[in-house]
Amino acid sequence: MPPEFYPHIKQLRDNNQQIFFRGEDETDRGTRKEKPYGFDGPLTAYRSTDASETWIFAGLRRGGRMLYAFDVSGLTDTTPTAPTLKWRIGCDSAGCTSTDIEDIGQTWSSR
């Protein structure tokens, strides 16, 4: 789970929060919160030609402006281990991870 999503854990666990959707009239909002999004898009996988490395890439899409890469090499059904976070790049509420990616926009695009 990405750190950007931690503030939404209680809301999901309680499962009793009414949702406010963007585009609705703000005057009708009341106590409803915006729908939390996390890794809500498709994952992309890469496997090296000799199958020694396998990586998964995920974007926050509507959940934010971050992209993540995980090394899942060696993970199998019989020997599960934790994936390794290799890098995260983009911008969150604390700022951007790099000055050359400050203009990152929506991370939903496949290109």
Phi and psi in degrees as GROMACS dihedral restraints (atoms count N, CA, C in turn):
[ dihedral_restraints ]
;  ai    aj    ak    al  type     phi  dphi    fc
    3     4     5     6     1   -71.5    20    10
    4     5     6     7     1   145.6    20    10
    6     7     8     9     1   -57.1    20    10
    7     8     9    10     1   -29.5    20    10
    9    10    11    12     1   -62.7    20    10
   10    11    12    13     1   -16.8    20    10
   12    13    14    15     1   -98.0    20    10
   13    14    15    16     1   -10.3    20    10
   15    16    17    18     1   -51.4    20    10
   16    17    18    19     1   -41.7    20    10
   18    19    20    21     1   -61.8    20    10
   19    20    21    22     1   -15.1    20    10
   21    22    23    24     1   -96.7    20    10
   22    23    24    25     1    -2.9    20    10
   24    25    26    27     1   -60.6    20    10
   25    26    27    28     1   -47.1    20    10
   27    28    29    30     1   -62.4    20    10
   28    29    30    31     1   -42.9    20    10
   30    31    32    33     1   -59.0    20    10
   31    32    33    34     1   -42.1    20    10
   33    34    35    36     1   -70.7    20    10
   34    35    36    37     1   -41.7    20    10
   36    37    38    39     1   -63.3    20    10
   37    38    39    40     1   -44.8    20    10
   39    40    41    42     1   -66.2    20    10
   40    41    42    43     1   -33.8    20    10
   42    43    44    45     1    51.6    20    10
   43    44    45    46     1    40.2    20    10
   45    46    47    48     1  -137.3    20    10
   46    47    48    49     1    14.9    20    10
   48    49    50    51     1   -89.9    20    10
   49    50    51    52     1   126.3    20    10
   51    52    53    54     1   -73.2    20    10
   52    53    54    55     1   145.0    20    10
   54    55    56    57     1  -100.7    20    10
   55    56    57    58     1   137.5    20    10
   57    58    59    60     1  -103.6    20    10
   58    59    60    61     1   125.5    20    10
   60    61    62    63     1   -99.0    20    10
   61    62    63    64     1   139.2    20    10
   63    64    65    66     1   -57.8    20    10
   64    65    66    67     1   142.3    20    10
   66    67    68    69     1    98.1    20    10
   67    68    69    70     1   -17.1    20    10
   69    70    71    72     1   -76.5    20    10
   70    71    72    73     1   157.8    20    10
   72    73    74    75     1   -65.5    20    10
   73    74    75    76     1   121.9    20    10
   75    76    77    78     1   -56.4    20    10
   76    77    78    79     1   -29.8    20    10
   78    79    80    81     1   -68.2    20    10
   79    80    81    82     1   -19.4    20    10
   81    82    83    84     1   -93.4    20    10
   82    83    84    85     1     4.4    20    10
   84    85    86    87     1   -64.0    20    10
   85    86    87    88     1   -47.5    20    10
   87    88    89    90     1    59.7    20    10
   88    89    90    91     1  -130.1    20    10
   90    91    92    93     1   -98.1    20    10
   91    92    93    94     1     7.1    20    10
   93    94    95    96     1   -71.0    20    10
   94    95    96    97     1   143.0    20    10
   96    97    98    99     1  -106.0    20    10
   97    98    99   100     1   158.7    20    10
   99   100   101   102     1   -68.0    20    10
  100   101   102   103     1   149.2    20    10
  102   103   104   105     1   -63.9    20    10
  103   104   105   106     1   128.4    20    10
  105   106   107   108     1   -79.1    20    10
  106   107   108   109     1   138.0    20    10
  108   109   110   111     1  -122.0    20    10
  109   110   111   112     1   148.5    20    10
  111   112   113   114     1  -130.1    20    10
  112   113   114   115     1  -126.0    20    10
  114   115   116   117     1   -76.6    20    10
  115   116   117   118     1    86.6    20    10
  117   118   119   120     1  -107.2    20    10
  118   119   120   121     1    15.8    20    10
  120   121   122   123     1  -120.0    20    10
  121   122   123   124     1  -178.8    20    10
  123   124   125   126     1   -69.8    20    10
  124   125   126   127     1   146.9    20    10
  126   127   128   129     1   -88.5    20    10
  127   128   129   130     1   150.4    20    10
  129   130   131   132     1  -118.0    20    10
  130   131   132   133     1   134.6    20    10
  132   133   134   135     1  -115.0    20    10
  133   134   135   136     1   149.6    20    10
  135   136   137   138     1  -131.9    20    10
  136   137   138   139     1   132.8    20    10
  138   139   140   141     1  -128.0    20    10
  139   140   141   142     1   130.4    20    10
  141   142   143   144     1   -64.8    20    10
  142   143   144   145     1   160.5    20    10
  144   145   146   147     1   -61.7    20    10
  145   146   147   148     1   -30.3    20    10
  147   148   149   150     1   -93.6    20    10
  148   149   150   151     1     6.3    20    10
  150   151   152   153     1    63.1    20    10
  151   152   153   154     1    20.5    20    10
  153   154   155   156     1   -82.4    20    10
  154   155   156   157     1   -21.0    20    10
  156   157   158   159     1  -129.2    20    10
  157   158   159   160     1   137.3    20    10
  159   160   161   162     1  -135.2    20    10
  160   161   162   163     1   126.1    20    10
  162   163   164   165     1  -123.2    20    10
  163   164   165   166     1   149.8    20    10
  165   166   167   168     1  -121.8    20    10
  166   167   168   169     1   135.6    20    10
  168   169   170   171     1  -115.9    20    10
  169   170   171   172     1   136.2    20    10
  171   172   173   174     1  -139.8    20    10
  172   173   174   175     1   143.1    20    10
  174   175   176   177     1  -116.8    20    10
  175   176   177   178     1   152.2    20    10
  177   178   179   180     1   -76.5    20    10
  178   179   180   181     1   -13.9    20    10
  180   181   182   183     1    50.1    20    10
  181   182   183   184     1  -117.9    20    10
  183   184   185   186     1   -70.9    20    10
  184   185   186   187     1   -12.7    20    10
  186   187   188   189     1   -82.2    20    10
  187   188   189   190     1   -12.4    20    10
  189   190   191   192     1   162.5    20    10
  190   191   192   193     1  -167.4    20    10
  192   193   194   195     1  -117.0    20    10
  193   194   195   196     1    44.3    20    10
  195   196   197   198     1  -121.6    20    10
  196   197   198   199     1   147.1    20    10
  198   199   200   201     1  -120.8    20    10
  199   200   201   202     1   141.6    20    10
  201   202   203   204     1  -125.4    20    10
  202   203   204   205     1   150.0    20    10
  204   205   206   207     1  -129.2    20    10
  205   206   207   208     1   130.1    20    10
  207   208   209   210     1  -121.4    20    10
  208   209   210   211     1   136.6    20    10
  210   211   212   213     1   -92.1    20    10
  211   212   213   214     1   116.9    20    10
  213   214   215   216     1  -115.5    20    10
  214   215   216   217     1    22.4    20    10
  216   217   218   219     1   -58.9    20    10
  217   218   219   220     1   134.8    20    10
  219   220   221   222     1    85.5    20    10
  220   221   222   223     1    -4.5    20    10
  222   223   224   225     1   -77.5    20    10
  223   224   225   226     1   130.0    20    10
  225   226   227   228     1  -138.0    20    10
  226   227   228   229     1   171.3    20    10
  228   229   230   231     1   -65.3    20    10
  229   230   231   232     1   -30.7    20    10
  231   232   233   234     1   -93.1    20    10
  232   233   234   235     1   -18.8    20    10
  234   235   236   237     1  -130.8    20    10
  235   236   237   238     1    67.6    20    10
  237   238   239   240     1   -72.7    20    10
  238   239   240   241     1   136.0    20    10
  240   241   242   243     1  -137.4    20    10
  241   242   243   244     1   166.9    20    10
  243   244   245   246     1   -70.9    20    10
  244   245   246   247     1   136.8    20    10
  246   247   248   249     1   -66.5    20    10
  247   248   249   250     1   155.2    20    10
  249   250   251   252     1  -105.5    20    10
  250   251   252   253     1   125.6    20    10
  252   253   254   255     1   -71.5    20    10
  253   254   255   256     1   117.3    20    10
  255   256   257   258     1   -90.1    20    10
  256   257   258   259     1   -41.4    20    10
  258   259   260   261     1  -164.3    20    10
  259   260   261   262     1   159.7    20    10
  261   262   263   264     1  -137.1    20    10
  262   263   264   265     1   139.0    20    10
  264   265   266   267     1  -141.3    20    10
  265   266   267   268     1   143.8    20    10
  267   268   269   270     1   138.2    20    10
  268   269   270   271     1  -153.2    20    10
  270   271   272   273     1  -132.2    20    10
  271   272   273   274     1   135.1    20    10
  273   274   275   276     1  -129.3    20    10
  274   275   276   277     1  -167.4    20    10
  276   277   278   279     1   -64.6    20    10
  277   278   279   280     1   -21.6    20    10
  279   280   281   282     1   -85.9    20    10
  280   281   282   283     1   -10.4    20    10
  282   283   284   285     1   126.7    20    10
  283   284   285   286     1  -169.4    20    10
  285   286   287   288     1   -99.1    20    10
  286   287   288   289     1   148.7    20    10
  288   289   290   291     1   -76.4    20    10
  289   290   291   292     1   -15.8    20    10
  291   292   293   294     1  -154.5    20    10
  292   293   294   295     1   145.6    20    10
  294   295   296   297     1   -70.5    20    10
  295   296   297   298     1   -23.0    20    10
  297   298   299   300     1   -86.8    20    10
  298   299   300   301     1     8.3    20    10
  300   301   302   303     1  -126.8    20    10
  301   302   303   304     1    17.0    20    10
  303   304   305   306     1   -60.6    20    10
  304   305   306   307     1   -24.8    20    10
  306   307   308   309     1   -91.2    20    10
  307   308   309   310     1    12.2    20    10
  309   310   311   312     1   -60.5    20    10
  310   311   312   313     1   135.9    20    10
  312   313   314   315     1  -108.0    20    10
  313   314   315   316     1  -136.8    20    10
  315   316   317   318     1   -67.4    20    10
  316   317   318   319     1   136.5    20    10
  318   319   320   321     1   -99.6    20    10
  319   320   321   322     1    25.8    20    10
  321   322   323   324     1   -90.1    20    10
  322   323   324   325     1   -15.2    20    10
  324   325   326   327     1   -72.3    20    10
  325   326   327   328     1   145.2    20    10
  327   328   329   330     1   -86.9    20    10
  328   329   330   331     1    -1.9    20    10
